[in-house]
Amino acid sequence: MLQSSATSETLAHWHYTPNEWRDFANYELTEHRKIYKSYRNWFIGIIVVAGFIMISLVLIPFLMLKPWESIWRTDVWGPVFGVAVVTGIFLAAIGIYWLLLWNKSSSLRLPSGEVYITFTGVSVNGVWFNWGYEKVGWRFHNVKRKTITVVEGRNIEILEFKCSAYNRGSKLNQNLVKAERILIPEGRMAEAERIIERLLAEKNRFADNYAY
């Protein structure tokens, strides 16, 4: 089986000036707030829908009961319990994603930034975004250089890494993608281009074994 070459090799170790980091962090935190809002809406929506279903599962049999029948039956409360369990699983999943995002947001709020880039991941102030190249798990998809506009119309250059979820060589879901953006420090553009070339070359090493 192919192994990723020198996975622990550091392709880049970057530090940023306070102004550079502030511009990038403010942009990223704005994006995070949008995701927070989405998670909050999903959380509330799931609770409301699940509550309506559970009340209905109890109320309908109750209204149909004959005087000698009891509502405390398995056929009434079994479905209610099932809905409660499924709801709990969904809420727990949303909670985990929220905590991960909160951890990332906390790293962005630090006064300065430190980034490591390796063949299998990116660390932003100690918070890792990892990937692989083989057929199971989060598989590296691509990395691109982009220009984004921040406050007062200023532009900054970033690297955007994307990974897709795979299971046994097939995508779990066409839309199941995760991404990470990091700031390219001033004067490091050529280094960033070399990083793109090396990561894409590493991906191509696995292309014959695992269809991309």
Helices and strands as residue ranges (DSSP letters): E 10-15, H 18-64, H 74-108, E 114-118, E 121-124, E 127-130, E 137-149, G 151-153, E 155-167, E 170-171, E 177-183, H 189-207
